[in-house]
Amino acid sequence: MRIVVDFDLCQSNGQCTRVAPTLFEVRDDGFLYVLDESPDAGLRGLVEEAIEACPTAAISVSEE
């Protein structure tokens, strides 16, 4: 699984960081960073929660 963020949609509002702070971070520059683009399969539930929490639907998962 690979986390994909559409940065054209992302507003860096941090909803995903509240759900999954080990996977996402909004830094001092105001931009969202994915800390682990290919997390362990055991984190799928957390990734799915972050996807649901995103108000702009900018986060998705690729099965590549």
N, CA, C and O atoms as a Tinker XYZ file with bonds, in Angstrom:
   256  protein
     1  N      0.853000   -1.173000    0.000000    73     2
     2  CA     0.000000    0.000000    0.000000    64     1     3
     3  C      0.895000    1.230000    0.000000    63     2     4     5
     4  O      1.933000    1.265000    0.660000    81     3
     5  N      0.465000    2.248000   -0.762000    73     3     6
     6  CA     1.201000    3.500000   -0.801000    64     5     7
     7  C      0.218000    4.654000   -0.616000    63     6     8     9
     8  O     -0.806000    4.723000   -1.295000    81     7
     9  N      0.538000    5.556000    0.309000    73     7    10
    10  CA    -0.295000    6.728000    0.553000    64     9    11
    11  C     -0.035000    7.743000   -0.550000    63    10    12    13
    12  O      1.112000    8.060000   -0.866000    81    11
    13  N     -1.125000    8.246000   -1.131000    73    11    14
    14  CA    -1.027000    9.248000   -2.180000    64    13    15
    15  C     -1.791000   10.487000   -1.723000    63    14    16    17
    16  O     -2.936000   10.392000   -1.283000    81    15
    17  N     -1.147000   11.652000   -1.832000    73    15    18
    18  CA    -1.807000   12.910000   -1.496000    64    17    19
    19  C     -1.845000   13.778000   -2.751000    63    18    20    21
    20  O     -0.819000   14.009000   -3.390000    81    19
    21  N     -3.036000   14.252000   -3.092000    73    19    22
    22  CA    -3.193000   15.193000   -4.194000    64    21    23
    23  C     -2.975000   16.579000   -3.601000    63    22    24    25
    24  O     -3.871000   17.149000   -2.979000    81    23
    25  N     -1.783000   17.109000   -3.801000    73    23    26
    26  CA    -1.432000   18.383000   -3.180000    64    25    27
    27  C     -2.148000   19.566000   -3.838000    63    26    28    29
    28  O     -2.114000   20.675000   -3.305000    81    27
    29  N     -2.793000   19.348000   -4.983000    73    27    30
    30  CA    -3.630000   20.395000   -5.567000    64    29    31
    31  C     -4.923000   20.547000   -4.766000    63    30    32    33
    32  O     -5.512000   21.627000   -4.726000    81    31
    33  N     -5.361000   19.456000   -4.129000    73    31    34
    34  CA    -6.574000   19.487000   -3.295000    64    33    35
    35  C     -6.268000   19.764000   -1.828000    63    34    36    37
    36  O     -7.086000   20.359000   -1.126000    81    35
    37  N     -5.103000   19.339000   -1.363000    73    35    38
    38  CA    -4.754000   19.428000    0.059000    64    37    39
    39  C     -4.678000   20.877000    0.518000    63    38    40    41
    40  O     -4.045000   21.714000   -0.125000    81    39
    41  N     -5.334000   21.161000    1.644000    73    39    42
    42  CA    -5.302000   22.490000    2.244000    64    41    43
    43  C     -4.414000   22.527000    3.485000    63    42    44    45
    44  O     -4.348000   23.549000    4.168000    81    43
    45  N     -3.740000   21.433000    3.779000    73    43    46
    46  CA    -2.849000   21.322000    4.943000    64    45    47
    47  C     -3.535000   21.769000    6.226000    63    46    48    49
    48  O     -2.939000   22.449000    7.061000    81    47
    49  N     -4.813000   21.371000    6.373000    73    47    50
    50  CA    -5.561000   21.751000    7.574000    64    49    51
    51  C     -5.275000   20.846000    8.767000    63    50    52    53
    52  O     -5.688000   21.149000    9.887000    81    51
    53  N     -4.575000   19.743000    8.538000    73    51    54
    54  CA    -4.108000   18.909000    9.638000    64    53    55
    55  C     -5.081000   17.888000   10.186000    63    54    56    57
    56  O     -4.792000   17.267000   11.209000    81    55
    57  N     -6.215000   17.690000    9.552000    73    55    58
    58  CA    -7.149000   16.678000   10.064000    64    57    59
    59  C     -6.510000   15.293000   10.063000    63    58    60    61
    60  O     -6.721000   14.507000   10.986000    81    59
    61  N     -5.738000   14.998000    9.037000    73    59    62
    62  CA    -5.076000   13.694000    8.967000    64    61    63
    63  C     -4.009000   13.558000   10.057000    63    62    64    65
    64  O     -3.774000   12.458000   10.556000    81    63
    65  N     -3.375000   14.649000   10.421000    73    63    66
    66  CA    -2.343000   14.587000   11.463000    64    65    67
    67  C     -2.954000   14.305000   12.830000    63    66    68    69
    68  O     -2.306000   13.708000   13.689000    81    67
    69  N     -4.180000   14.725000   13.032000    73    67    70
    70  CA    -4.854000   14.440000   14.306000    64    69    71
    71  C     -5.179000   12.952000   14.425000    63    70    72    73
    72  O     -5.124000   12.371000   15.509000    81    71
    73  N     -5.519000   12.352000   13.286000    73    71    74
    74  CA    -5.875000   10.933000   13.256000    64    73    75
    75  C     -4.631000   10.050000   13.233000    63    74    76    77
    76  O     -4.573000    9.033000   13.923000    81    75
    77  N     -3.635000   10.444000   12.433000    73    75    78
    78  CA    -2.461000    9.597000   12.204000    64    77    79
    79  C     -1.169000   10.413000   12.263000    63    78    80    81
    80  O     -0.519000   10.618000   11.238000    81    79
    81  N     -0.794000   10.879000   13.459000    73    79    82
    82  CA     0.406000   11.722000   13.580000    64    81    83
    83  C      1.715000   11.000000   13.258000    63    82    84    85
    84  O      2.739000   11.644000   13.033000    81    83
    85  N      1.686000    9.674000   13.236000    73    83    86
    86  CA     2.901000    8.944000   12.863000    64    85    87
    87  C      3.060000    8.862000   11.342000    63    86    88    89
    88  O      4.119000    8.481000   10.842000    81    87
    89  N      2.006000    9.222000   10.616000    73    87    90
    90  CA     2.041000    9.132000    9.155000    64    89    91
    91  C      2.040000   10.484000    8.456000    63    90    92    93
    92  O      2.554000   10.610000    7.345000    81    91
    93  N      1.458000   11.505000    9.109000    73    91    94
    94  CA     1.320000   12.819000    8.489000    64    93    95
    95  C      1.792000   13.907000    9.440000    63    94    96    97
    96  O      1.706000   13.771000   10.660000    81    95
    97  N      2.300000   15.000000    8.849000    73    95    98
    98  CA     2.770000   16.123000    9.666000    64    97    99
    99  C      2.618000   17.414000    8.863000    63    98   100   101
   100  O      2.972000   17.463000    7.686000    81    99
   101  N      2.092000   18.455000    9.502000    73    99   102
   102  CA     2.099000   19.790000    8.920000    64   101   103
   103  C      3.241000   20.522000    9.601000    63   102   104   105
   104  O      3.244000   20.707000   10.818000    81   103
   105  N      4.202000   20.932000    8.804000    73   103   106
   106  CA     5.411000   21.561000    9.349000    64   105   107
   107  C      5.259000   23.071000    9.432000    63   106   108   109
   108  O      4.249000   23.637000    9.014000    81   107
   109  N      6.273000   23.704000    9.975000    73   107   110
   110  CA     6.256000   25.151000   10.168000    64   109   111
   111  C      6.065000   25.924000    8.869000    63   110   112   113
   112  O      5.619000   27.071000    8.892000    81   111
   113  N      6.395000   25.310000    7.744000    73   111   114
   114  CA     6.204000   25.993000    6.461000    64   113   115
   115  C      4.745000   25.961000    6.001000    63   114   116   117
   116  O      4.404000   26.537000    4.969000    81   115
   117  N      3.875000   25.275000    6.783000    73   115   118
   118  CA     2.453000   25.234000    6.483000    64   117   119
   119  C      2.048000   24.153000    5.497000    63   118   120   121
   120  O      0.889000   24.096000    5.088000    81   119
   121  N      2.980000   23.298000    5.108000    73   119   122
   122  CA     2.679000   22.247000    4.149000    64   121   123
   123  C      2.606000   20.883000    4.825000    63   122   124   125
   124  O      3.280000   20.622000    5.822000    81   123
   125  N      1.764000   20.020000    4.251000    73   123   126
   126  CA     1.613000   18.654000    4.734000    64   125   127
   127  C      2.736000   17.783000    4.194000    63   126   128   129
   128  O      3.116000   17.891000    3.028000    81   127
   129  N      3.260000   16.923000    5.051000    73   127   130
   130  CA     4.270000   15.948000    4.664000    64   129   131
   131  C      3.787000   14.559000    5.059000    63   130   132   133
   132  O      3.221000   14.370000    6.135000    81   131
   133  N      4.013000   13.597000    4.183000    73   131   134
   134  CA     3.711000   12.198000    4.481000    64   133   135
   135  C      4.996000   11.609000    5.053000    63   134   136   137
   136  O      6.023000   11.574000    4.375000    81   135
   137  N      4.940000   11.152000    6.284000    73   135   138
   138  CA     6.134000   10.656000    6.974000    64   137   139
   139  C      6.493000    9.231000    6.574000    63   138   140   141
   140  O      7.657000    8.836000    6.649000    81   139
   141  N      5.514000    8.471000    6.156000    73   139   142
   142  CA     5.754000    7.091000    5.723000    64   141   143
   143  C      4.804000    6.804000    4.572000    63   142   144   145
   144  O      3.642000    6.467000    4.797000    81   143
   145  N      5.288000    6.933000    3.345000    73   143   146
   146  CA     4.431000    6.746000    2.179000    64   145   147
   147  C      4.001000    5.299000    1.965000    63   146   148   149
   148  O      2.990000    5.042000    1.312000    81   147
   149  N      4.758000    4.360000    2.510000    73   147   150
   150  CA     4.437000    2.937000    2.350000    64   149   151
   151  C      4.387000    2.251000    3.713000    63   150   152   153
   152  O      5.260000    1.447000    4.043000    81   151
   153  N      3.357000    2.573000    4.504000    73   151   154
   154  CA     3.281000    1.993000    5.846000    64   153   155
   155  C      2.967000    0.501000    5.817000    63   154   156   157
   156  O      2.473000   -0.031000    4.823000    81   155
   157  N      3.261000   -0.144000    6.913000    73   155   158
   158  CA     2.960000   -1.565000    7.101000    64   157   159
   159  C      1.456000   -1.783000    6.953000    63   158   160   161
   160  O      0.657000   -0.915000    7.304000    81   159
   161  N      1.087000   -2.927000    6.441000    73   159   162
   162  CA    -0.326000   -3.261000    6.231000    64   161   163
   163  C     -1.142000   -3.182000    7.516000    63   162   164   165
   164  O     -2.354000   -2.970000    7.465000    81   163
   165  N     -0.498000   -3.348000    8.658000    73   163   166
   166  CA    -1.189000   -3.253000    9.937000    64   165   167
   167  C     -1.710000   -1.858000   10.240000    63   166   168   169
   168  O     -2.526000   -1.682000   11.145000    81   167
   169  N     -1.245000   -0.863000    9.488000    73   167   170
   170  CA    -1.695000    0.518000    9.695000    64   169   171
   171  C     -2.813000    0.914000    8.731000    63   170   172   173
   172  O     -3.221000    2.075000    8.698000    81   171
   173  N     -3.302000   -0.032000    7.958000    73   171   174
   174  CA    -4.341000    0.285000    6.966000    64   173   175
   175  C     -5.546000    0.971000    7.605000    63   174   176   177
   176  O     -6.068000    1.935000    7.044000    81   175
   177  N     -5.991000    0.502000    8.748000    73   175   178
   178  CA    -7.140000    1.117000    9.413000    64   177   179
   179  C     -6.890000    2.572000    9.747000    63   178   180   181
   180  O     -7.775000    3.412000    9.585000    81   179
   181  N     -5.703000    2.871000   10.208000    73   179   182
   182  CA    -5.335000    4.249000   10.537000    64   181   183
   183  C     -5.302000    5.106000    9.270000    63   182   184   185
   184  O     -5.767000    6.246000    9.277000    81   183
   185  N     -4.761000    4.564000    8.199000    73   183   186
   186  CA    -4.727000    5.282000    6.916000    64   185   187
   187  C     -6.150000    5.560000    6.439000    63   186   188   189
   188  O     -6.445000    6.659000    5.969000    81   187
   189  N     -7.024000    4.578000    6.557000    73   187   190
   190  CA    -8.413000    4.759000    6.130000    64   189   191
   191  C     -9.124000    5.814000    6.969000    63   190   192   193
   192  O     -9.949000    6.566000    6.449000    81   191
   193  N     -8.812000    5.876000    8.264000    73   191   194
   194  CA    -9.381000    6.931000    9.116000    64   193   195
   195  C     -8.901000    8.303000    8.658000    63   194   196   197
   196  O     -9.680000    9.256000    8.634000    81   195
   197  N     -7.630000    8.409000    8.298000    73   195   198
   198  CA    -7.085000    9.678000    7.812000    64   197   199
   199  C     -7.749000   10.080000    6.494000    63   198   200   201
   200  O     -8.043000   11.255000    6.274000    81   199
   201  N     -7.980000    9.108000    5.629000    73   199   202
   202  CA    -8.663000    9.382000    4.360000    64   201   203
   203  C    -10.055000    9.935000    4.627000    63   202   204   205
   204  O    -10.464000   10.911000    3.998000    81   203
   205  N    -10.777000    9.331000    5.541000    73   203   206
   206  CA   -12.125000    9.786000    5.884000    64   205   207
   207  C    -12.119000   11.157000    6.549000    63   206   208   209
   208  O    -13.056000   11.936000    6.372000    81   207
   209  N    -11.075000   11.455000    7.312000    73   207   210
   210  CA   -10.992000   12.726000    8.027000    64   209   211
   211  C    -10.656000   13.900000    7.115000    63   210   212   213
   212  O    -10.899000   15.051000    7.478000    81   211
   213  N    -10.106000   13.629000    5.950000    73   211   214
   214  CA    -9.673000   14.698000    5.048000    64   213   215
   215  C    -10.885000   15.399000    4.426000    63   214   216   217
   216  O    -11.639000   14.770000    3.684000    81   215
   217  N    -11.087000   16.691000    4.716000    73   215   218
   218  CA   -12.276000   17.373000    4.203000    64   217   219
   219  C    -12.227000   17.655000    2.704000    63   218   220   221
   220  O    -13.262000   17.950000    2.108000    81   219
   221  N    -11.064000   17.572000    2.087000    73   219   222
   222  CA   -10.958000   17.835000    0.652000    64   221   223
   223  C    -10.760000   16.560000   -0.163000    63   222   224   225
   224  O    -10.584000   16.630000   -1.379000    81   223
   225  N    -10.787000   15.406000    0.484000    73   223   226
   226  CA   -10.601000   14.111000   -0.182000    64   225   227
   227  C     -9.286000   14.061000   -0.962000    63   226   228   229
   228  O     -9.230000   13.531000   -2.072000    81   227
   229  N     -8.230000   14.620000   -0.365000    73   227   230
   230  CA    -6.924000   14.690000   -1.030000    64   229   231
   231  C     -6.085000   13.450000   -0.814000    63   230   232   233
   232  O     -5.076000   13.266000   -1.495000    81   231
   233  N     -6.478000   12.588000    0.122000    73   231   234
   234  CA    -5.678000   11.414000    0.457000    64   233   235
   235  C     -6.326000   10.166000   -0.114000    63   234   236   237
   236  O     -7.540000    9.981000   -0.026000    81   235
   237  N     -5.498000    9.313000   -0.700000    73   235   238
   238  CA    -5.973000    8.033000   -1.201000    64   237   239
   239  C     -4.862000    6.996000   -1.008000    63   238   240   241
   240  O     -3.763000    7.311000   -0.553000    81   239
   241  N     -5.182000    5.760000   -1.367000    73   239   242
   242  CA    -4.224000    4.676000   -1.255000    64   241   243
   243  C     -4.062000    4.024000   -2.621000    63   242   244   245
   244  O     -5.041000    3.765000   -3.320000    81   243
   245  N     -2.826000    3.765000   -2.984000    73   243   246
   246  CA    -2.515000    3.036000   -4.194000    64   245   247
   247  C     -2.011000    1.646000   -3.770000    63   246   248   249
   248  O     -1.264000    1.526000   -2.800000    81   247
   249  N     -2.410000    0.635000   -4.477000    73   247   250
   250  CA    -1.999000   -0.728000   -4.139000    64   249   251
   251  C     -0.778000   -1.180000   -4.936000    63   250   252   253
   252  O     -0.558000   -2.380000   -5.095000    81   251
   253  N     -0.009000   -0.266000   -5.423000    73   251   254
   254  CA     1.197000   -0.589000   -6.211000    64   253   255
   255  C      2.205000   -1.335000   -5.389000    63   254   256
   256  O      3.273000   -1.685000   -5.890000    81   255
